[in-house]
Amino acid sequence: MPCALVAMLVMAIAAPSVTWAEGKDAQTDTSSDAASTEFTSVDQLYDKKLAMINGSSFDTILLHSYDEIHQDNFLYYNSNAESIAAVKARKADAMITDLPVAQLAVSRNDGIGIMPERLVEDHYAVVLAKGSPYTELINERIRAYREDGTLEALYKKWTGADESAKTMPKQDWEAAKGTLTVAASADSEPMAYQVGSKVCGMGVEMLYLVARDLGYGITVRSMAPVSLINEVQSGKADIATSCFSITEERKKMVDMTEAFYDGGIVAVTRTNAVAAAGEGEDFFTGLAKSFERTFITENRWQLILSGLGVTLIISVVSGALGLALGFLFVMLRRKKEGGVAEKVISALEGLLGGLPVVVVLMVFYYVVFGAIDVPGMVVAMLVFTLLFGTTSGSIMWNAIRAIDIGQTEAGRALGFGDRDTFFLVVLPQAARQFAPLLRSQFVSLIKDTSVVGYIAVQDLTRVGDLIRARTMEAFFPLIATAIIYFVICRLFTWLLGMWIKKLEPKEGPRTIEGVEL
């Protein structure tokens, strides 16, 4: 399993048991009474650990608003579900988030509540590249939607209890001016979130209306919140939407429109209250309901299958191409040991081997291919091909060099040329040494692909994040993702093990003609 997934799973397991709840009405009053939450005022949080989603501006806003709160207070997580799990497991004292997100989190989880005192007033905006020609056009539409009541109607629709009403407009208008690409956080309900393969929410639908009124088509891509601003800065997206708080720091980097939602930042803390809806349910009943929410509701099993397919495609293609690339590196090194080719290959191995995978991935996506619209999946396969190629090449080369020089001399003494000696004598012996190592490295490759969600690729791990964002539940989606990764890795370990067995010399009775043994 990927290391990050193991860490999240441990945190989810460490969370104290709570009674299983069916998921309450999101419109229910979730502003907890002062006596029901562990903390009731901001001053009680000054020395506490505050969890928040990575890529948000909550830390900046709190640092500017409260002198008593410091950077050491903050813990960063990749999703709201992980932040909730941290609070339940007492890894964090409170989750800092937006009021609509907090209301949904509390409505779907027992044992947490919203602290009565609001931390900061907040305003959401749409993000565009600095100097974007679309900024003022969108501002004009936001002002018009505020005046005619469209924004209020959208908010009531996407925070209401009627899930059947939460549908996106059909693109049936003429897109005479081209198509706008929108990057959206797929786990910031109700502003932007993913249902099946579609991204929806108040902020997303508002941009649909903007595109329609201005004569543009619209394409929406979902990704991790931390990647959104990079998408517009690199030109891969025209617009980004999520729960983007308006801050002066962000205005220096990107354009921010006028606010389309006015709300606030709140703290979600532990509470001793137990929702009546969950009373009396045993473990297995709750487990069955969690299974249904993870796999059945909204046909989420299809999302899991699509994510699994992406993981397998990236892994198999990168593994095959990487193995070919590694063997090419071996052949280049054979031409002249210590030559230019070997020095370049060694430098490449040192560079890629000394950097975290996620850093290499984001550098290629946002820097190397920053000005080119290359799909994230293609970039992911390229990066993992390079990573696996350098590693497998090094493994094969070291195994080949370990073969005694006498084997090469014996081959030549038998009349083999250099090429035949290598392929018929040296390589088969080396293969028995490097094949098990390559198998382990390929299994590691499968687990390493779990970071491709950072470049807007919906692999198995990212799909699990999306499901956790919808259910606001960490344990069961993490367990399901972990089991799938375990099965995949064990399956490939077994398949490659069968191949390795074929490399072993066949054992049989040894006889010498005319001699009985």
N, C-alpha and C positions, 0 to 999 in steps of 0.2 A: 504494500500500500504506500502511496505518497506520504512523505514525512509530515507535511502540513495537514493532511487528512487525519493521520494518527493523532496529532496534537489536538485537533478540534474534537476528535472522537473522545479522547481522554477527558477533555474539559466538559463535554456533554454528559459523559458517564458520571463525572464528579459532581454534577449539579444535583442538589437534594431532590428527593422524590416529591412530586406534587400530584395532586389528584387529576386524573385525565379529564379534560373539559371538551365539550363538543364544539366550541367556537361560538362566542356570543355575538350578538348584534353589534356591528361596528358603530352604530349610532347610539348605543347605550351610553349613558353618562359614565365615563371612565375616569373622571377627575376624582381621585380618591379622597376620602375624608382625612383630616390631619392625623387622626389616631390610627389610620389603617396602613400608612407607609412608614418604613423604617426611618426615613428622614423627611422633615416637613418644611425646611427652609434652606435657603442657599448657604447661609453661614455654616451649616452643619456639613457641607461638602468641601470646605476649604482644604482639609487634609486627607480627603478620600481619593480612592482610585476611580476615575471616570472613564467608562468605555464609550467608544464612538466609532463610527464607520470610517475606514481609511479613505482619504480623498475629500472628506467633508471640511467645512470651515469652522466647525464648532470650537475647535481649540483656539483658533485666532480670535473669534468673537468673545469667548470667555476670558482669554488673557487680556483683551482690551477693556472688558467690562468689569473685571474684578481683580484688584491688585493682590488679593490673598490667594488666588488660584495660580499655580505655576505649571510649567511644562511637565514636571515630574508627576503631576496628577493624572496624566492622560495615558490610556491604553488604546491601541488601535486594532480594529478587527476588519475583516473583509466584507462582513454582512451584518445586518441587524440581528439575524438569528444567532450569530456567534456572540454578539454583544449581550443579548438576552441570556444566553447560556453562561456567559462569564459572570453576570449578576447573580443568577441562580446558584452557581457553583461557588460564590463568594470570592471569585478571582477579581471582581470589580464591585464597587459599592453602588454604582448607579450607571445607567446608560443615558448618554446625552443624545437627544435626537429632536426632530421636528414634531410639533403637536399632532398632525394627522398620522404620522408613522407611529407615534407613541400610542395613540388611541387604538390603532389596529393591533399593535403588539399586545396591549393589555387585554383587548377583547378576545385574543386567541391564546392567551397564556394565563394560567392560574399562578398565584404566588408573587405577582408583580403589580405595581400600581403607579400612577403618575403623581409625583410630588405636587402638592397644592400650589406652591409658589412657582410662577413661571420665571425662568432664568433671564431670558432676553426676548424682546420683540424681534420678529424676523420677517423678512420679505424675500420672496422667490423671484428669480429672473431667468430669462433664457440667455445662454452664453453663445457668443460668436467670436470669430477671429478678430483681432485688433484691426479697426478700420473697415470692417465688413460693410459692403453696400446694402446688406439686408437689415442692418440694425434699426435704422430709422423707419423703414417700412413696417417692421414688426412692432415697433413702438406705436405707430399710428393705429395698427389693428388692435393692440392691447387697450389703448385708450377708448377706442370705439366699443370693444367688447365689455369694458367696465361700465360704460355709459348705458348700453342697451341691456345690461343684465346677463350677458352671455357667460361671463366669468363666474358669477354667482350660481347660475344654473349648472355649469360644469362641475363646480365644487360639490354641490348637493348630489349630483349624479354619481360622482366617483367616490364619495364618502358615504353614500347611502347604503341601506341594507339590501336593496333589490339588485342582486347580481345579474339578473336577466337584462337590466337596463344598461349595463356597462358594456356597450358595444361601440365599435369605432365606425366613423363614416366610411362609406364606400367611395373609392376614387373614381367617380363617374363624370368628372369635369374635364374639360380640355386643358392640357398642360402646354399652353402655347409658348411659355417662357423657359421651358426646360424642367429639370427635376432637382429638388433640394434634398440633400442627404442629411439626415438627422441622427446623431448619436444619442442614445438614451440609456440611462441606467435601468436595468431590468429588475432591480430589487429596491425600488423607492416608492412603493405603493403608498398613497393613491396617485402620486404625480406621474410616475413612470414605472411600469412593471410588465412582466411577460406572462401571457396565458397561452400555453401551447407554443406555437411558432410565431404568435402575434404579440407585438409590443403595444400596450395601451396605457391609459391613465389620463388624468386631467391635462397635464402639460403636453402630452403627445397629441391628444385630440385638439387642443388649442392650436397647435402647429398645423394640423390637418386643415383647420378652418382658415388659418393664415394663408397656407399654400393655395387653397381653393379660391379665396378672395383676391389673391394677387396673380392668379393664373399659372401657378407652378404645380408640377407633380411632386410627390414626396416619397422618399424611401427611408425607412427607419431601421437602424441597426442597434442591437442591444449589446452592452459590454459592462465590465466592472466599473464602478464609479470612479476609481482612481485613474482610469484611462480617458475619461470624457474630455477634459480640457486639452489633453495632448492631441486628441482627434481633430479638434477645430484648429489648434495651433499649427498642426502639420498639414492642414488642408484636406485631410481625408474625409472630413465632414464639414458641412456648412454651418450647422447649428448643433448645439448640445442642450439637452434638457434633463432635469432631475430635480431634487430639492436643493437648487443652487441658491444659497444665501447671498445677498448683495453685500460685498465687502470692498473696502478700498484697495486691499492687497490684490484681489482678483481683478479689479478694474485696471490695474497697472499691466496685467498680462493679457487680458481679453476684453472684448466689449460685453457689457451686460445691459440688457434691455430694462425698461421700466418694470416694476413689480407687477406680476399677474396674480399673486396671492400674498396676503398679509396674515401672518400667523405668529408663531413664537417657538423658542427653543425651551424644552422642558427636560426634567430628569425623571427617568423611570427607575424605581427602586423596589426592593423586596417588600412584601407585605405578608402579614399572617392570615389575611382573609383568604378563605377558600370558596371558590365560586360554587353556588348551589347546583349549577348544571353538571358539575363533575362528581358530586357526592354519590357514594355507593357503587361507583364503577370499579371493578377489579382490574388487575394488571392486564389480563388477556383481552378483556373488552376494550380497554384503552389501546392495546397494541393493535387490535383489529381495526379500530377507527384510524389509528395513525397510518397503518398500511393503506387504508382506503384513501386517506388524504394525500399520501405520497405517490401512489401508483394509479388509482382509479379516477379520482376527482380531476375534471378537466382533461381526461385522457393523458395524464402525466407520464404514463408508461411509454407513450410514443415519444415524448421528449427525452426520456432516459435512453430509449433505443437509438434515437438520432445522435445523442451525445456519445453513446458507446461506439456507434459507427465511425464518428469523427476520430475518436481516440484510436481505434483499430487502424483506420486508414493512415493517420499520421505515423503511428508506430511502425506498421509493416512497410510502408513506402520508405520512410526514413531509414529503417533498419536495412532494407535491401540496397538502397542507394548508398547508404553509409558504408556498408560492407564492401561494395564495389569501389568506393572512393578510398577506403582504407587499403584495399589490395593494390590500387593504383599507386598509393604512397609507398607501399613496400617495393613495387617494381622500380619506382623512381630512385629509391634509396639503393637498390641493388646495382644500379648503373655505376654509381661512384660513391662509396662511403666517404663521408666528410665533405662531399661536394656542395654546391649551391642548393640543389634540390633538398638535400637532407637538412641543411641549415634552415631553409624556409619552412619545411614541414615541422621541424622541431620548434621553431618560433611560433608557428600556428598552434601547435599542441600546447605550448606553454601559455599562450594568450587565452585560448578558449578554456583550457583546463583551470585557469586561475580566476575565472569570473563565474558568478552565479548564473545558472541557466536563464532565469527570468530577466536578468540584466542584458544578456546577449540577445534574447528574444526581443526586448523592447528597443534596443539599439538598432537592430536590423529593421524593425517595423517602422519606428518613428524617425530614424536618422538615415540609415542607408537607403531605405525605400520611402523616405518621408515625402518626397515630391512625386512619387509614382503610385498610382492606385493599384497596388498589388494586394489581392485578397489575403487576409490574415492566415488562412489555412496554408496557402502556398509559402508564405514566409516561414510559418512554423515547420513545414516539411524541409525547407532549405536549411534552416538553423539546426534542426535535429539531425539532418544528414551530415552537416559539417561536424557537429559534436560527436556523433557516433563514428563518423569516418576517421577523425583524428584519434579517437580512443581505440577503435578496433585496429587501425593501422599500427599504432604503437604496440598493442598486444601481440599482433602477428609478427611484427618485426623483431621484438624481443625474443619470442619463441623460436624464430628462424635462426637468430644469431646464437641461440643456446645449443643448437645442434652441433655436435663435434665436427670439426673440420675434416676429420678422417672419413666421414660419410661422403663428403664432396669428393675427396681424393679417391675413395673407393669407386664411386660412380664413374669418374673419369677414367680410372684404370680399366673399367669394364667396357670402355669405348663410348660412353655417353658424352654428348656435348654439354655445354654449359646449361642450355635451356632444359634438356632432358634430365640432367642431373638434379636441377632445382625442382622440377615438377614431379619427377618419378621417385626421387630418393629423399631430398631434404624436406620438401613441403608436406608430404604425407606424415612424416615423423613429427614435424612441427605442429601439424593440424591436431594431432592427438593431445598436444599440450595447450594450444590456445583455444580450442573449441569450447571447453567448459567455461573459460573466462569470457568468451564472446556471448555465451548463453546468459551468464549473469549480467553482463553489460546490456544486453537487449532487454532483459526484464527491468533493469534500472531505467532504460529509455522509456518503457511504457509508463512507469511511474512519474518520470520527469515531465511527460507531456501534460501533466495536470496543471501546469502554469500557463497554458496557451490562452486561458480566459482573459489574461491581461491584454491581449491584442484582439479582442472581440471575436474569438473563436469559441463556439459552444461545444466543448468537449464534455466528457462524463462528469468531471469535477465541477465545471461551470454550471451544468444542468442541475447538479445537486444543490449548488448555491441558489439557483433560481427557485427551486422547489422549497428550500428552506426559507427563502424570502417570502414566499406566498403563504406558507403554513406557519411561519414564525416559530417553528419547532426544529430543534437541532438534532435530537437523538436519532430518530428513526431514519430520516434522509441520509444522515452520515453513516449509519449502520448499513443501509442498502448500498450506498456508494462503495463503502469499504469491502463489502462482500463481493460486489461485482469486480472490483480491482483484484481481489484475492483470487477469484476464480480465473480471471484472464491470465494473471501471472503464473498460476499453477498450470494452466493449460499449455501455455507456451513453454514453460519449463519442461513439461512432459514431452511435448512434440520435439523440442530441440534435443532433449535427452535421447530420444529414439534415433535422431540423426547422429549424435555423438557415438552411440553404440556401434554404428556402422563403420566408424573410423577405426575402431579397435581391431587389431589383427585377429583373424579367426584362429581359434584353438582347435587342434585335432591331433590324432595320434602321429607320432614322429617315427618314421621307419627309414632304415638304410637298406638298400637293395642287397639281398644275400645275407643279411645279419638279423638275427632275432633279438628283440629287446625285451 
